[in-house]
Every structure is written in C-alpha cells, then in structure tokens.
Amino acid sequence: MRKTFIAGNWKMNLTLDMAEDLAKKIAAETIDFNKVDVALVPSYTNLYPVYKILNSSGSEIRLGSQNVHFEKNGAYTGEVSVDMLKSVGCTFALLGHSERRHILGETDELINKKLHSCIEQGLDAIVCVGETLEEREAYIHKEQTVSQVGKALKGINKESLKNITIAYEPVWAIGTGKTAGKEDAEEIHSAARNFIESKYGEEAASELRIIYGGSVKPENIKELMNMENIDGALVGGASLKFESFNKIIQNCS
C-alpha cells in the first residue's frame, strides 16, 4: 500500500516573513502522518528558516529543494550542492520541473546526472515529467512522458527506486487553472508504472509513488486520489495559502 504524498512547491514566491508564517501554520495543524507524507519546497533563501520551524515544532513534515546541481562543489556560481541542501535540513530535491525544462533549457541528460548525484549522496528526489499541449494534441503524450521517465532513470538500479518519486505534470496544466481529467491523469500514471514494471519488475512498480501536479486544488484532490495509480500531488499555487493547502492535506488523511 503506497502512502499518499503531498508536496507544496512554493516556486519563486514568499519573502522570509511570509514563508515563516505559512510554515508555522502548517506545522501547527494535526496531520495523520500514518496516512499521508507532507513536504514543503521553499525557495533557497527560505529553506533553513522553514527547517528551523519544522524542527522546533517536532513536525514530521519534510523539507525539499526546488533544484540541485550535480557536482559536489566547485566554481558553479549560483548553484547549490547536495551537501549544502542536506546541511539545511532537506531530505529531497525536485528535479526536472517543467519550468526548468522549458524556460531554462534543462535536458533529460542533465536531469539524469542530477538524479545520480542525489542517489549517490543520500538525497531523495522527485523527478518531474510531462507533455506539452502540442504533444498531447499530436497524441504522443503517453510516449513522450514515458520516454522522460526512462531517460531520467537511465543507470538507476532497482534498490534506488525507494528514494525516488515520479511527478506527472502536464505542462499545459501548470498554473493555468486547467487540470488533466482524472482519467487522463490515470492513463499517464498507469503507463509510467507499466514502464517501471517492465524495467524493474512488479514489486518495484507497485511500491513506486507517482504523484500528480497541475492546478491541484481542494476541489479536485479527492477525485484524483480515487484513481488507482495516483499516489499524491505536487501542489503549486494552492500551497501558497494555508487554507487551501491544509484542505488538500486533510482531504488525503
């Protein structure tokens, strides 16, 4: 039985005071962590302050980074390493978010290098995949997304899958208010799981969490979570407001 995973990706939002206030409110809520894992993914500048709030409250909420560099250290201005993230309380990093793929030009090969670096240095990862509107309209959305999964996992062994979550985020649904229908999302989640089974076996496929992202909100979380292969959500805009993010969490616990 795969435990639900709800992660709030704050993207490039919230000043320090705003981030601390939101983290305090979320940490103070009663959450049934036997049923749901919850994570916050602030900007770099807010990581350690949010960690201190979560740690002092004794909360089981996890902390993640929105990105990471594949090198351990060196002359890479503006980048952050795995060890740096671990030192401020992060237990995972987002890799390959569509905004980094399509705005900043990140490739499947780069994402694969980052994933190997995370696994080798003890940092979990959420690997983001998803098709554009053009790919969906050309009816290659399933093939494109499964291809991204395969390229991201190149060279990754079965044992390491326990440290990886896949996030399916149709690019056309991110921040647009549009959401893939539950059947459309389930189609891609099922295809991704079938690919994992063909590569790593049935047990590995049944244990891997595949979460959905793309205009997730309190009004649609339950119908998404009722689908067999959707194991949680990577929440964007709705995670920036306590009321909406808390409703999403409570609807899953």
C-alpha positions in Angstrom: 0.0 0.0 0.0 1.6 3.3 -1.1 1.2 6.1 1.3 -0.1 9.4 -0.1 2.5 12.1 -0.7 1.5 15.8 -0.8 4.3 18.3 -1.5 3.9 22.1 -1.7 6.1 23.7 -4.3 6.3 27.4 -3.4 8.4 28.2 -6.5 9.7 31.8 -6.6 7.2 33.1 -4.1 7.1 34.3 -0.4 9.5 36.6 1.4 11.1 35.3 4.6 8.3 36.6 6.9 5.6 35.2 4.6 7.3 31.8 4.4 7.8 31.6 8.2 4.2 32.5 8.8 2.9 29.8 6.4 5.3 27.2 7.7 4.2 27.8 11.3 0.5 27.5 10.4 1.0 24.2 8.5 3.3 22.8 11.2 0.7 23.5 13.9 -2.0 21.5 12.2 -2.9 18.0 13.2 -1.9 15.7 10.4 -2.3 11.9 10.3 1.2 11.0 9.1 0.3 7.3 9.1 -1.8 8.1 6.1 0.0 10.9 4.3 3.5 12.3 3.9 3.7 16.1 3.6 6.5 18.2 2.3 7.3 21.9 1.8 9.5 23.0 -1.1 10.5 26.7 -0.4 13.0 28.9 -2.3 16.7 28.5 -1.4 16.5 31.6 0.9 13.7 30.2 2.9 15.0 26.6 3.3 16.8 26.9 6.6 14.2 29.2 8.3 11.5 26.8 7.4 13.6 23.9 8.6 14.0 25.5 12.0 10.3 26.0 12.3 9.5 22.4 11.4 12.3 21.0 13.6 11.3 23.1 16.7 7.7 22.1 16.3 8.6 18.4 16.1 6.6 18.1 12.9 7.1 15.2 10.5 6.7 17.5 7.5 9.6 17.0 5.1 11.7 19.8 3.5 12.8 19.7 -0.1 14.7 21.9 -2.5 13.4 23.1 -5.9 16.7 22.2 -7.6 20.2 20.9 -7.1 23.5 20.9 -9.0 25.1 17.5 -10.0 28.6 18.4 -8.9 29.7 18.1 -5.3 31.3 21.6 -5.1 33.4 24.0 -7.2 33.2 27.1 -9.4 29.5 27.0 -10.3 28.2 30.4 -9.4 24.6 30.5 -8.3 24.3 26.7 -7.9 23.7 24.6 -4.7 25.1 21.1 -4.0 23.5 18.1 -2.3 25.6 18.5 0.8 24.5 22.2 1.1 20.9 21.1 0.9 21.3 18.3 3.5 23.1 20.7 5.8 19.9 22.9 6.0 17.6 20.0 6.6 16.5 19.0 3.1 15.7 15.3 2.6 14.9 15.6 -1.2 15.1 17.8 -4.2 12.8 18.4 -7.2 14.4 17.5 -10.5 13.3 18.4 -14.0 10.3 20.6 -13.2 8.7 21.7 -16.5 9.5 25.3 -15.7 13.2 24.4 -15.6 12.9 22.2 -18.7 11.1 24.7 -20.9 12.2 28.1 -19.5 15.8 27.3 -18.5 16.5 24.5 -21.1 17.2 21.6 -18.8 17.6 18.4 -20.7 16.8 14.7 -19.9 20.5 14.1 -19.7 21.1 16.8 -17.2 18.2 15.6 -15.0 19.7 12.1 -15.1 23.0 13.5 -13.9 21.3 15.3 -11.1 19.4 12.2 -10.1 22.6 10.1 -9.9 24.2 12.8 -7.8 21.3 12.8 -5.4 21.2 9.0 -5.1 24.9 8.7 -4.6 25.0 11.3 -1.9 21.9 10.3 0.1 19.2 12.8 -1.0 15.8 11.6 -2.2 14.3 13.0 -5.4 11.0 13.9 -7.0 11.5 13.6 -10.8 9.1 15.6 -12.8 7.8 14.6 -16.2 5.0 15.7 -18.5 3.9 16.6 -22.0 3.3 19.9 -23.7 -0.1 20.9 -25.2 1.3 20.3 -28.7 2.4 16.8 -27.8 -1.0 16.0 -26.3 -2.8 17.2 -29.4 -0.5 15.1 -31.5 -1.4 12.1 -29.4 2.2 11.4 -28.4 1.7 12.5 -24.8 1.9 9.0 -23.3 5.0 8.1 -25.3 6.7 11.4 -24.5 6.1 11.2 -20.8 7.2 7.6 -20.5 10.3 8.4 -22.5 11.2 11.2 -20.0 10.8 8.6 -17.2 13.2 6.2 -18.9 15.8 8.8 -19.6 15.7 10.2 -16.1 16.2 6.7 -14.7 19.0 5.7 -17.0 21.6 3.8 -15.0 19.5 3.9 -11.8 19.2 0.5 -10.1 16.2 -1.1 -8.6 17.3 -0.6 -5.0 17.5 3.2 -5.6 13.9 3.4 -6.6 12.8 3.6 -2.9 14.4 7.1 -2.8 12.6 8.3 -5.9 9.1 9.7 -6.6 7.8 10.4 -10.0 5.6 13.5 -10.5 3.5 13.7 -13.6 2.8 17.3 -14.5 1.2 18.1 -17.9 2.9 21.3 -18.9 -0.4 22.8 -20.2 -2.0 22.4 -16.8 0.6 24.1 -14.7 -0.5 27.4 -13.3 -3.2 27.7 -16.0 -6.2 26.6 -13.9 -6.7 23.7 -16.2 -6.3 20.2 -14.8 -5.9 16.9 -16.6 -9.1 14.9 -16.2 -8.8 12.2 -13.6 -8.9 9.5 -16.4 -6.3 11.4 -18.5 -4.0 11.6 -15.5 -4.6 8.0 -14.6 -3.7 7.0 -18.2 -0.2 8.5 -17.9 0.3 7.3 -14.3 -0.6 3.8 -15.4 1.7 3.9 -18.4 4.6 5.1 -16.3 4.0 2.3 -13.7 3.8 -0.2 -16.5 7.2 1.0 -17.8 8.7 0.7 -14.3 7.4 -2.9 -14.1 8.9 -3.8 -17.5 12.3 -2.4 -16.4 12.4 -3.2 -12.7 9.7 -5.8 -12.0 6.3 -5.9 -10.5 7.3 -5.3 -6.9 9.3 -2.2 -7.7 6.5 -0.8 -9.8 3.9 -1.5 -7.1 6.0 0.4 -4.5 7.0 3.5 -6.5 4.9 6.6 -5.8 3.7 8.5 -8.8 2.1 11.8 -7.9 0.2 14.4 -10.0 0.8 18.1 -10.4 -1.0 20.7 -12.4 -3.5 23.1 -10.9 -4.3 20.8 -8.0 -6.7 22.3 -5.5 -9.1 21.3 -2.7 -12.0 20.9 -5.2 -10.2 18.2 -7.3 -7.9 16.4 -5.0 -10.3 13.7 -3.9 -11.3 12.6 -7.4 -7.6 12.5 -8.4 -6.7 10.4 -5.3 -9.5 8.0 -6.1 -7.6 6.8 -9.1 -5.6 3.6 -8.7 -2.2 4.9 -9.8 -2.3 8.4 -8.4 -0.4 8.5 -5.1 -0.4 12.1 -4.2 0.1 15.6 -5.5 2.8 18.2 -6.2 0.8 21.4 -5.4 1.8 24.8 -6.8 -0.4 27.9 -6.3 -2.7 26.2 -3.8 0.2 25.5 -1.5 0.9 29.2 -1.0 -2.3 29.8 1.0 -2.7 28.0 4.3 -6.4 27.3 3.9 -6.3 25.7 0.5 -3.1 23.6 1.2 -4.5 22.5 4.6 -7.7 21.4 2.9 -5.8 19.3 0.4 -3.8 17.7 3.2 -6.8 17.0 5.3 -8.7 15.5 2.3 -5.9 13.0 2.0 -5.6 12.0 5.6 
